[in-house]
Each structure stands twice: as structure tokens, then as C-alpha cells.
């Protein structure tokens, strides 16, 4: 009898690659649109390469997404007034 994790391992790797690509694309957008993320990116890009800085931003985005989803508080990161307007209106 085969192990279930062995049967689906290839699909998981493909799925993770897709998520990684999406996160890197989101990181590029975030660097341009969010001043806090841009400062974080600039600080790392000075010490390391631009590619490593983008991956660090992608990781930071994952941490932000996890924090928002686990606390169920959309105003945890970002402008609280804009978030309240979106959720109420």
C-alpha cells in the first residue's frame, strides 16, 4: 500500500511554486505602493541584492497575511479608517 504523501508530493511542489511566484509578484507591487514595505525593501537591498530583498518582502507579506487571518482583524496592518470604511460600506 502506498503512502498518501508520496502520491501527492509532486502536486504540492507545483502548488508551492505557484504561490511563491504570486507572492513575489505581490512583493514587487507592495514595494511600489506601500511606504513601510518600501523602506524595508530599501534597507535590505542596500545590504543584499534586489532579488533577496524582494524575497524578504514576500516573506514579510506572508507574515502579515497570517497575522491578519489568525487574529481576524483586517485593520491589524494598514490604515484603520480605510479598513473600517470598506467593511462598513
C-alpha positions in Angstrom: 0.0 0.0 0.0 1.4 3.4 -1.0 1.8 6.4 1.3 -0.6 9.3 0.5 2.1 11.9 0.9 4.1 10.3 -1.8 1.2 10.3 -4.3 0.6 14.0 -3.9 4.1 15.3 -3.4 4.5 16.5 -7.0 1.3 18.4 -6.9 2.3 20.1 -3.7 5.6 21.2 -5.1 3.8 22.7 -8.2 1.3 24.4 -6.0 4.0 25.9 -3.7 5.9 27.2 -6.8 2.7 28.9 -8.0 2.2 30.5 -4.6 5.8 31.6 -4.4 5.6 33.3 -7.8 2.4 35.1 -6.8 3.9 36.3 -3.6 7.0 37.6 -5.4 4.7 39.5 -7.8 2.8 40.9 -4.9 6.0 41.9 -3.3 7.0 43.9 -6.3 3.7 45.8 -6.2 3.9 46.3 -2.5 7.3 47.9 -2.8 5.9 50.5 -5.2 2.7 51.2 -3.3 3.4 50.9 0.4 5.9 53.2 2.1 6.6 50.9 5.0 7.3 48.0 2.7 9.4 50.2 0.5 11.6 51.3 3.5 12.0 47.6 4.5 12.9 46.7 0.9 15.4 49.6 0.6 17.2 48.7 3.8 17.7 45.1 2.7 18.5 46.0 -0.9 21.4 48.1 0.3 23.0 45.2 2.2 22.0 42.4 -0.1 20.8 42.1 -3.7 17.5 43.3 -5.1 16.3 39.7 -5.5 16.9 38.8 -1.9 15.2 42.0 -0.8 12.1 41.0 -2.9 12.0 37.6 -1.3 12.3 39.1 2.1 9.4 41.4 1.3 7.4 38.3 0.1 8.1 36.6 3.4 7.0 39.7 5.3 3.8 39.7 3.3 3.1 36.1 4.3 3.7 37.0 8.0 1.3 39.9 7.6 -1.3 37.8 5.9 -1.0 35.1 8.6 -1.3 37.7 11.4 -4.4 39.3 9.9 -6.1 35.9 9.2 -5.3 34.4 12.6 -6.5 37.4 14.5 -9.5 38.1 12.2 -8.7 41.7 12.4 -8.3 43.4 9.0 -7.1 46.6 10.5 -4.1 45.0 12.1 -1.9 46.2 9.4 -2.7 49.3 7.4 -4.9 52.3 7.7 -7.7 51.7 10.2 -10.0 54.4 8.9 -9.9 53.0 5.3 -10.4 49.4 6.6 -13.5 50.5 8.6 -15.0 52.3 5.6 -14.5 49.2 3.4 -16.0 46.8 6.0 -19.0 49.0 6.9 -19.8 50.4 3.4 
